[in-house]
Amino acid sequence: MRKSTLFLSLFTLIGGCLVSCGNKTVDYNLDNFLPNGTSENPYQIVKEPITIHIFAPKSSGNPEYKDQKMFKYLSKITNINFRFTTPDTSAYNNQRAAVWSNPKNTPDLFLFNNPIAEQVQYAENNFDALTPFNKAGYKDSTGEVGSLIDNYMPNYKKLLDNNFNIDRSKEDAKKTATLSNGLMYCSLSAKDVARDLTYKMFINNVWIKNVYNGYPKSYAKTHNIDDASKIKTIDDYVGILTDFKNYDANNDGRSDNEIPVSSKQYEYFRNFILQSYGYVTNGMEIEDDGSKFTFVCITEAYKKYLKTANSMWDAGLIDKNTSANKTDTTMAANGKILGSFVAAAPYLITSQKEDPNNFKEDGSKYTYDEEYVTVSPLTSSYYNGPLKQLGLGYFRADGATIPTKSIYKREVARLLDIMYSELGTQLISYGVENEDWTWDDEAHTSWTFNVPSSFTGNQEEYRATITPNVGSASALYWSNDFVGKMNDKVITKLNEQSEIYTPYLKTPEPQEYKFTSKEYEEITTIKASLDSQITYYEASFIEGNIDINNDSNWNSYLSTIKKFHGNKLEDIYNTMLQRYK
């Protein structure tokens, strides 16, 4: 969410622009548009080339969009040229707001990261700023356009109708995309690849076996567990970390250099521990029965988490640099001696180099990456209900929006539809078939990514020359039907390890629920100051700077949360929920 000043500036800029600017006056030739392509090329969108202006965020260090193969290929098959404005992700929101103040430079397409709050604000105030995707009889200066989805987006329409092949009881694509007025102003970003649906807590399974076998044998182990799959409770997990701390778990002849667990600050470490007490986040979370939202950071369950984490800190189980670990890179500085950590993949923290101290049964050395496996959600003596894992969501209404000033709505709709097609999902994932990747068999059960031997960087750096997806998660459809078939030993293992979480995913704030624009402003304003208080107290309680076991300290914390309008925040969420009910 963005600062409230951004809402106000957008309101002012859009209001003034829509009164005075009107639609672009560039001549539009409807006869140039090919609604169904040609017999030779079904992907061709226009007879004669046109230029579409795309505004999209770009990850720092990645190639410019104009140089990426995906867009070059799309331009070739569609006959559309692209002009890009690509602010860095860190400056995206401010630059996006400024776009509206310059009507001559309004893009034809906002691609990726479209804020739902912005969509709600325009819809509520009847700002004719964004084109509805599903409005029958829609007209602009070029004539009747009609419903973009029904008329020009057959692939996207099919995906919406079948909920992207995802069980609708988990999440509903149409509800996520639709505002209270029944219109869709943004296409969805969708994903169903297990490894991208949640965070992952890894633990070194070789270390567990080393401890189980006894290092040194003269000491009793805290827990008699010989495999990570047997870790079922928070006590089991803490016991294993205690063994990592006390014994020579990494088998290098020393028992004083193992760091049992580390994290990028306390971000996902918190969620993993907290889940064993019944919640998946410290923010607003809908109760399992859907009856209300609870502000988790003021609950008894959250207090239990803090006490557990504090006891782990006092026992030396948590990396002392955790608060300072603002990125995975800083956490990875100690990667070779970490027993457990949260990451997208182990190799991002540990490297894939050989471990000189641990050997497989056949005598070969493990790579550091091979030693780690995922830990399933846990329970505790406080909570023994269904397992829970934080779900990042299958759908978000942030994929693509089309400003009403664009005269190329039909063309952009067809372009987006191609990006939702089988071809498009392949392009934005790994590029062009038989050039960037190749099917391994006629049955299309797996495929291999073709990184040129002459390329000096790693696999992801090469993929960044193809697609904007690298480092930003920017994809309209990240489809497991394709991505999940990649023939790569490391990725295949990661997919398999991630699948242990999918039965337990819970999205704390279901995307089908929408606030009013006023509520979005209030939430943003409250969180701007409240979030820093929660972060401060969390670290202080865990690291013992404030004693979590002292009830007066806890009561003082609760008073602070109330002072910074935490109770009001909870009321806003539940008012919204009752409106939906």
JOKA-V566738 format. One record per backbone hydrogen bond with DSSP energy under -1.0 kcal/mol. CO is the residue of the C=O (numbers start at 1). NH is the residue of the N-H. E is the energy in kcal/mol with one decimal. If there is no record, write none. Layout:
<<CO;NH;E> <CO;NH;E>>
This chain:
<<3;6;-1.3> <4;8;-1.9> <5;9;-2.4> <6;10;-2.4> <7;11;-2.4> <8;12;-2.3> <9;13;-2.8> <10;14;-3.0> <11;15;-2.1> <12;16;-2.3> <13;17;-2.4> <14;18;-2.8> <15;19;-1.2> <16;20;-1.5> <17;21;-3.2> <29;32;-1.5> <30;33;-1.4> <32;47;-2.5> <41;38;-2.1> <41;44;-1.5> <45;34;-3.2> <50;81;-3.3> <52;83;-2.7> <53;108;-2.3> <53;109;-1.5> <54;85;-2.4> <55;111;-2.4> <58;89;-1.4> <59;62;-1.9> <64;67;-1.6> <65;68;-1.6> <68;72;-1.7> <69;73;-2.9> <70;74;-2.5> <71;75;-2.3> <72;76;-1.8> <73;77;-2.2> <74;78;-2.1> <75;79;-1.8> <78;45;-2.1> <78;46;-1.4> <81;52;-3.0> <83;54;-3.1> <85;56;-2.3> <87;58;-2.1> <88;91;-1.8> <91;95;-2.1> <92;96;-2.6> <93;97;-2.0> <94;98;-1.8> <95;99;-1.2> <98;101;-1.1> <99;102;-1.7> <102;105;-2.2> <103;106;-1.2> <109;55;-2.9> <110;401;-2.1> <115;119;-1.5> <116;120;-2.4> <117;121;-2.3> <118;122;-2.2> <119;123;-2.2> <120;124;-2.8> <121;125;-1.8> <122;127;-2.5> <123;126;-1.1> <127;129;-2.2> <129;404;-2.5> <133;149;-2.5> <135;138;-1.4> <138;145;-2.7> <138;146;-2.7> <140;143;-2.0> <143;140;-2.2> <147;151;-2.5> <148;152;-2.4> <149;153;-1.1> <153;157;-2.5> <154;158;-2.1> <155;159;-2.0> <156;160;-2.6> <157;161;-2.6> <158;162;-2.1> <159;164;-3.0> <160;163;-1.1> <162;165;-1.4> <163;166;-2.0> <167;170;-1.8> <167;171;-1.2> <172;176;-2.0> <173;177;-2.0> <174;178;-1.4> <179;182;-2.2> <183;179;-2.6> <184;133;-3.9> <187;399;-2.0> <189;396;-1.7> <190;478;-2.8> <193;196;-2.3> <194;197;-1.6> <197;392;-3.0> <200;343;-1.7> <201;375;-2.6> <202;341;-1.7> <203;373;-2.4> <204;208;-1.6> <205;209;-1.9> <206;210;-2.4> <207;211;-2.7> <208;212;-2.4> <209;213;-2.3> <216;219;-1.4> <223;225;-1.3> <227;230;-2.0> <228;231;-2.0> <232;379;-1.4> <233;237;-2.0> <234;238;-2.6> <235;239;-2.3> <236;240;-2.3> <237;241;-2.3> <238;242;-2.1> <239;243;-1.9> <240;244;-2.3> <241;245;-1.9> <242;246;-2.1> <243;247;-2.3> <247;249;-2.3> <248;251;-1.4> <259;339;-2.7> <261;319;-2.6> <263;265;-1.2> <264;267;-1.4> <266;270;-1.9> <268;272;-2.2> <269;273;-2.2> <270;274;-3.3> <271;275;-2.0> <273;276;-1.1> <274;277;-2.2> <274;279;-1.3> <275;278;-1.5> <282;297;-1.2> <283;296;-2.2> <285;294;-2.6> <287;290;-2.2> <292;287;-3.0> <294;285;-2.1> <294;296;-1.2> <295;298;-1.8> <296;299;-2.3> <299;303;-1.6> <300;304;-2.2> <301;305;-2.1> <302;306;-2.4> <303;307;-2.2> <304;308;-2.4> <305;309;-2.9> <306;310;-2.5> <307;311;-2.2> <308;312;-2.0> <309;313;-2.3> <310;314;-2.7> <311;315;-1.5> <312;317;-2.7> <313;316;-1.7> <317;261;-1.7> <319;322;-1.9> <322;265;-1.2> <322;325;-1.1> <324;326;-1.7> <327;331;-1.5> <328;332;-2.4> <331;334;-1.4> <332;335;-2.1> <334;337;-2.0> <335;338;-1.2> <337;259;-3.0> <339;204;-2.6> <340;262;-1.8> <341;202;-3.1> <345;348;-1.0> <346;349;-2.1> <346;350;-2.8> <347;351;-1.0> <353;368;-2.6> <358;366;-1.6> <360;363;-1.8> <364;360;-3.5> <366;355;-3.4> <369;372;-1.2> <371;205;-2.3> <373;203;-2.5> <379;234;-2.2> <383;380;-3.2> <389;506;-2.5> <394;191;-2.0> <396;189;-2.8> <396;398;-1.8> <398;114;-1.8> <399;112;-3.6> <400;187;-2.4> <401;110;-2.7> <402;131;-3.0> <403;406;-1.5> <405;24;-1.2> <408;412;-2.7> <409;413;-2.5> <410;414;-2.2> <411;415;-2.3> <412;416;-2.8> <413;417;-2.2> <414;418;-2.0> <415;419;-1.6> <416;420;-1.2> <421;425;-2.7> <422;426;-1.7> <423;427;-2.5> <424;428;-2.5> <426;430;-2.7> <426;431;-1.4> <432;435;-1.7> <432;436;-2.8> <432;437;-1.3> <436;450;-3.3> <437;434;-3.1> <438;448;-2.6> <441;444;-1.4> <446;440;-3.1> <447;487;-3.7> <448;438;-2.0> <449;451;-1.2> <452;455;-1.6> <458;462;-1.8> <459;463;-2.1> <460;464;-1.6> <462;465;-1.5> <463;466;-1.6> <463;467;-2.2> <465;69;-1.8> <466;70;-2.7> <469;472;-1.0> <469;473;-1.6> <476;190;-2.3> <477;479;-1.0> <478;192;-1.7> <479;482;-1.1> <479;483;-2.8> <480;484;-1.3> <482;485;-1.9> <483;486;-1.5> <485;447;-1.8> <486;488;-1.4> <488;492;-3.0> <489;493;-1.9> <490;494;-2.1> <491;495;-2.7> <492;496;-2.2> <493;497;-2.6> <494;498;-2.1> <495;499;-1.3> <498;501;-1.9> <501;504;-2.2> <504;389;-2.3> <506;391;-2.9> <508;286;-2.1> <510;513;-1.5> <516;520;-2.6> <517;521;-2.1> <518;522;-2.4> <519;523;-3.0> <520;524;-2.4> <521;525;-2.4> <522;526;-2.6> <523;527;-2.7> <524;528;-1.5> <526;529;-1.1> <526;530;-2.5> <527;531;-1.8> <530;534;-2.1> <531;535;-2.4> <532;536;-2.2> <533;537;-2.5> <534;538;-2.4> <535;539;-2.1> <536;540;-2.2> <537;541;-2.9> <538;542;-2.4> <539;543;-2.7> <540;545;-1.3> <540;546;-1.8> <547;550;-1.3> <550;554;-1.6> <551;555;-2.5> <552;556;-1.9> <553;557;-2.1> <554;558;-2.3> <555;559;-2.0> <556;560;-1.9> <557;561;-2.3> <558;562;-2.0> <559;563;-2.5> <560;564;-2.0> <561;566;-2.9> <562;565;-1.8> <565;569;-2.0> <566;570;-2.0> <567;571;-2.0> <568;572;-2.3> <569;573;-1.9> <570;574;-2.1> <571;575;-2.4> <572;576;-2.2> <573;577;-2.2> <574;578;-2.3> <575;579;-1.7> <576;580;-1.7> <577;581;-2.3>>
